[in-house]
Amino acid sequence: MPDTDPKLGAADIAALIRREISKGNMQLHDRLPPERLLAESYGAARGTVRKALNRLAEEGYVDIRPGSGTYVAHKPETPPSSAIENATPLELMDTRFALEPHICRLAVLHGRRTDFDVMEELCTRMEASVEDPMGFSEADTAFHHALVNSTRNGLLIWIIDRIGDVRGQDDWTRMRHLTLDEQTINTYNAQHRQILNAIRTREPERAANIMKEHLETARLSLTRASET
């Protein structure tokens, strides 16, 4: 289980466990750790963990068996592979544009200092990868995942994970080689910093607008590359 803030409530813990199940990190029929260990892992009281598990049981994610333990009862649905396999880089950008500005607003509302510290480290990695497009791309993907993780919205996290699957397709890899030159990476780095700073200072609309600018820049680069 991940390191977490000690002030997590039952809804937060339920969301984190739900995410692990939805991502397939916890498989159908797997037994969850005992309440005592979950409480230690999440820095919460056992009663809070119990409320979280009861909520997940009501939602059908887990099955609580008295005297035996709590087991995963939900099998994640696999999205149609064609939706991922046939998505173009420009479709990916349009989807991100629909989601990520609002993700910035939610990060302002729900993000914690530990989330921002992770994004800060990833910004530093990206800035050190100006001459390494592959290294930049990996840190860039991690940055956007850290951003959505800070919302603690399990459904958004799942959707962004699926977008990450698209980024693993051959078309995206080809476009990355065509678009990620030193100038472009420097531009993206400046925008990532501005987004993080706006989130840290709790300015949701500023963060959302910078994200729009960032995605518009990326979409323009992809459009130009697709015409070559």
C-alpha positions in Angstrom: 0.0 0.0 0.0 1.2 3.6 -0.7 2.5 6.1 1.9 -0.4 8.4 2.7 -1.3 11.5 4.6 -2.2 10.6 8.3 -5.5 12.6 8.0 -7.2 10.3 5.5 -10.9 9.7 6.2 -13.0 6.7 5.3 -13.9 8.1 1.9 -10.3 8.7 1.0 -9.2 5.2 2.0 -12.1 3.7 0.1 -11.1 5.7 -3.0 -7.4 4.5 -2.7 -8.4 0.9 -2.4 -11.0 1.2 -5.1 -8.3 2.6 -7.4 -5.9 -0.3 -6.7 -8.7 -2.7 -7.5 -9.7 -0.8 -10.7 -6.1 -0.7 -11.9 -5.8 -4.5 -11.4 -3.2 -4.2 -8.7 -5.5 -6.2 -6.5 -7.1 -9.1 -8.3 -10.5 -10.8 -7.9 -10.6 -13.0 -4.8 -7.4 -11.5 -3.4 -7.5 -11.2 0.4 -6.9 -7.6 1.6 -4.5 -7.1 4.5 -6.1 -7.2 8.0 -7.7 -4.0 9.3 -4.8 -3.5 11.7 -2.2 -3.4 8.9 -4.4 -1.2 6.7 -4.8 1.2 9.6 -1.0 1.4 10.0 -0.5 1.8 6.2 -3.0 4.6 5.9 -2.3 6.3 9.2 -5.9 5.9 10.3 -7.9 4.4 13.1 -9.2 0.9 12.6 -12.7 2.2 12.9 -12.0 4.5 9.9 -10.7 1.6 7.9 -13.7 -0.5 8.8 -16.0 2.3 7.5 -14.0 2.4 4.3 -14.3 -1.4 3.8 -18.0 -1.3 4.6 -18.5 1.3 1.9 -16.5 -0.7 -0.6 -18.6 -3.8 0.3 -21.8 -1.8 -0.3 -20.4 -0.8 -3.8 -19.6 -4.4 -4.6 -15.8 -4.0 -4.6 -15.1 -6.2 -1.7 -16.7 -9.1 0.2 -16.3 -9.0 4.0 -16.3 -12.5 5.4 -16.5 -12.6 9.3 -13.8 -14.7 10.7 -12.0 -15.0 7.4 -11.2 -11.5 6.1 -12.0 -9.1 3.3 -11.7 -10.2 -0.3 -11.8 -8.4 -3.7 -15.1 -9.0 -5.3 -14.8 -6.8 -8.3 -13.2 -7.6 -11.6 -12.2 -4.4 -13.6 -13.8 -4.1 -16.9 -11.4 -4.2 -19.8 -12.2 -1.4 -22.3 -12.6 -2.3 -26.0 -9.0 -2.7 -27.2 -10.0 -1.0 -30.5 -10.6 2.2 -28.6 -7.0 2.3 -27.5 -5.4 0.6 -30.6 -7.2 2.9 -33.1 -6.8 6.2 -31.2 -4.7 8.8 -33.0 -2.3 11.2 -31.2 -4.6 14.1 -32.1 -7.6 12.2 -30.6 -5.5 11.8 -27.5 -4.8 15.5 -27.2 -8.5 16.4 -27.7 -9.4 14.0 -24.9 -6.8 15.4 -22.6 -8.0 19.0 -23.4 -11.5 17.9 -22.2 -10.2 16.6 -18.9 -6.9 18.0 -17.7 -7.8 21.7 -17.2 -10.5 20.6 -14.7 -8.1 18.1 -13.2 -5.9 21.1 -12.3 -8.9 22.7 -10.5 -9.5 19.5 -8.5 -5.8 19.3 -7.7 -6.1 22.7 -6.1 -9.0 21.5 -4.0 -7.7 18.1 -3.0 -4.0 18.0 -3.5 -1.6 17.7 -0.6 1.9 18.9 0.0 3.2 15.4 -0.6 1.5 15.4 -4.0 3.1 18.7 -4.9 6.5 17.5 -3.8 6.2 14.5 -6.2 5.4 16.9 -9.0 8.3 19.2 -8.1 10.7 16.3 -8.3 9.3 15.3 -11.7 9.6 18.9 -13.0 13.3 18.8 -12.0 13.7 15.5 -13.9 12.1 17.0 -17.0 14.3 20.0 -16.8 17.4 17.7 -16.6 16.2 15.9 -19.7 16.3 18.7 -22.3 18.6 16.6 -24.5 16.9 13.3 -23.7 13.4 13.1 -25.3 12.8 9.6 -24.0 13.7 10.6 -20.4 11.6 13.7 -20.7 8.6 11.8 -22.0 8.7 9.3 -19.2 8.9 12.1 -16.5 6.2 14.0 -18.4 3.8 11.0 -18.3 4.6 10.6 -14.6 3.9 14.3 -13.9 0.4 14.1 -15.5 -0.3 10.9 -13.5 0.8 12.6 -10.3 -1.4 15.5 -11.1 -4.5 13.3 -11.5 -3.6 11.2 -8.5 -3.7 14.4 -6.4 -7.4 14.7 -7.2 -8.2 11.4 -5.4 -10.9 10.8 -8.0 -10.8 7.1 -8.8 -12.7 7.5 -12.1 -10.5 10.3 -13.4 -7.4 8.3 -12.4 -8.7 5.3 -14.4 -9.4 7.4 -17.5 -6.0 9.0 -17.4 -4.4 5.6 -17.1 -6.2 4.6 -20.3 -4.9 7.7 -22.0 -1.4 6.5 -20.9 -2.1 3.2 -22.7 -2.7 5.2 -25.9 0.7 7.0 -25.4 2.3 3.6 -25.6 1.1 3.1 -29.2 3.5 3.2 -32.1 1.9 6.4 -33.6 2.6 8.3 -30.4 6.2 7.0 -30.2 6.7 8.2 -33.8 5.2 11.6 -33.0 7.3 12.0 -29.9 10.5 11.6 -32.0 9.2 14.2 -34.4 8.1 16.8 -31.9 10.4 16.7 -28.9 13.3 18.9 -29.8 15.2 21.0 -27.3 13.1 24.1 -27.8 9.8 22.3 -27.4 11.0 20.5 -24.3 12.0 23.9 -22.8 8.6 25.3 -23.5 6.8 22.3 -21.9 9.1 22.6 -18.9 8.2 26.2 -18.4 4.5 25.4 -18.6 4.7 22.5 -16.2 6.4 24.8 -13.7 3.7 27.4 -14.1 1.0 24.8 -13.6 2.6 23.5 -10.5 3.1 26.9 -9.1 -0.5 27.9 -9.7 -1.7 24.7 -7.9 0.6 25.3 -5.0 -0.7 28.9 -4.6 -4.3 27.6 -4.8 -5.2 29.4 -8.1 -7.5 26.9 -9.8 -8.5 29.0 -12.9 -4.9 30.1 -13.5 -3.7 26.5 -13.3 -6.5 25.4 -15.7 -5.7 28.2 -18.2 -2.0 27.3 -18.2 -2.9 23.7 -18.8 -5.1 24.7 -21.7 -2.1 26.7 -23.1 0.2 23.7 -22.6 -2.2 21.3 -24.4 -2.7 23.7 -27.2 1.0 24.0 -27.7 1.3 20.2 -27.7 -1.6 19.8 -30.1 -0.1 22.4 -32.5 3.2 20.5 -32.5 1.4 17.2 -33.3 -0.6 18.8 -36.1 2.6 20.1 -37.7 4.3 16.8 -37.3 1.4 14.9 -38.8 1.6 17.1 -42.0 5.3 16.1 -42.6 
